Amino acid sequence: MLNRLAAEMAAEIASHDWSDAPYRLDRAGHQRAIDSPKRRTRDVLSPDQTDYLRTNVMWVTAQVLKHADPNLDLHEYAAACGVPRSITHRSNGSPSDAIVYGVRWNPTDDSSVQKPGAPLWRARLHCSVANLVVFKRLLAHTVATDPSLPDPEVESIGSTLREVTIVVRGYTQGIAAERAVELVGDASLSVADGTPAVLMAIAPFEG
């Protein structure tokens, strides 16, 4: 039996109309059927696409709920969220393992799920940029999508050589490294004569 939080979250997911979710913003419990003609978008997902979107929302919330309550029954939760039987079950009628594999499990303890959210990494990178003022402004803009992270640090270590320290999210060190190079590189290459970012070091960020 689902606990109260899981049951209420599943009820919201099941009752929300996801068919036009990629094309508009609306409040919780949106129902396209009661939209005024003026607000009703013509863009709509197919039934399969809508089911995939609902299933992904179910998995994201299940990660948090399963971490908080290891006794959460993932199949029961998926069904309560309105995920169709074609996804929750195999063709022979038995429960599908896909529901279980949709959450991230700890590699060292496959009976518990990973902590919600990607871990943080501190990356140190080098790039050459002549206009430091413009570079700092562009760099601040590129990382502004995650206000929970600390501001990047920029230090001049040569005539135009800059050392940038940035904190990024990533499920693996490799993913985080790619993200850091991309963010700093986007800023440095947007400045005249800027060079690509080169990763010098990366390590877990403890905060």
Residue pairs with C-beta under 8 A, 6 or more apart in sequence:
1 76
2 10
2 72
2 73
2 76
2 77
2 80
3 69
3 72
5 65
5 68
5 69
6 65
6 69
6 72
6 77
6 80
7 80
9 61
9 65
9 81
10 58
10 77
10 80
10 81
10 82
11 80
12 28
12 29
13 54
13 57
13 58
13 61
13 81
13 82
14 54
14 80
14 81
14 82
15 29
15 82
16 28
16 29
16 30
17 30
17 31
17 32
17 33
18 45
18 50
18 53
18 54
18 57
19 32
19 44
19 45
19 50
20 32
20 41
20 43
20 44
20 45
21 30
21 45
21 53
22 43
22 45
22 53
23 41
23 43
23 44
24 41
32 40
32 44
45 53
51 83
51 84
51 86
51 87
54 81
54 82
54 83
55 78
55 83
55 87
55 102
57 81
58 77
58 78
58 81
58 83
58 102
59 102
59 103
61 81
62 72
62 74
62 77
62 78
62 102
62 103
63 103
63 104
63 113
63 114
63 116
64 116
65 72
65 77
66 72
66 74
66 103
66 113
67 113
67 114
67 115
67 116
70 111
70 112
70 113
74 99
74 100
74 102
74 103
75 88
75 95
75 99
75 100
78 87
78 88
78 99
79 88
83 99
87 96
87 98
87 99
88 95
88 96
88 99
89 95
89 96
90 96
103 113
104 113
104 114
104 171
105 111
105 112
105 113
105 114
106 112
106 113
106 114
117 169
118 169
118 170
118 171
118 175
119 169
119 170
119 171
119 204
119 205
120 149
120 167
120 168
120 169
120 204
120 205
120 207
121 167
121 168
121 169
121 170
121 173
121 176
121 177
121 180
121 202
121 203
121 204
121 205
122 165
122 166
122 167
122 202
122 203
122 204
122 205
123 165
123 166
123 167
123 168
123 176
123 177
123 180
123 181
123 199
123 201
123 202
124 163
124 164
124 165
124 199
124 200
124 201
124 202
125 163
125 164
125 165
125 166
125 180
125 181
125 184
125 197
125 198
125 199
125 200
126 157
126 161
126 162
126 163
126 164
126 197
126 198
126 200
127 161
127 162
127 164
127 184
127 185
127 188
127 194
127 195
127 196
127 197
127 198
128 158
128 160
128 161
128 162
128 188
128 193
128 194
128 195
129 135
129 160
129 162
129 188
129 191
129 193
129 194
129 195
130 160
130 191
130 192
130 193
130 194
131 191
131 192
132 154
132 156
132 162
134 191
135 154
135 162
135 187
135 188
135 191
135 194
136 154
138 186
138 187
138 190
138 191
139 152
139 154
139 164
139 166
139 183
139 184
139 187
140 151
140 152
141 187
142 183
142 184
142 186
142 187
143 149
143 151
143 152
143 166
143 183
146 169
149 167
149 168
149 169
150 167
152 164
152 165
152 166
152 167
152 184
153 164
153 165
153 166
154 162
154 163
154 164
155 162
155 163
155 164
155 165
156 162
156 163
157 163
160 193
162 188
163 200
164 184
164 197
166 180
166 183
166 184
167 205
168 176
168 179
168 180
168 183
169 176
169 179
170 176
170 177
170 178
170 179
173 202
176 202
177 199
177 202
180 197
180 199
180 202
181 196
181 197
181 198
181 199
184 197
185 196
185 197
187 194
188 194
188 195
188 196
188 197
189 195
189 196
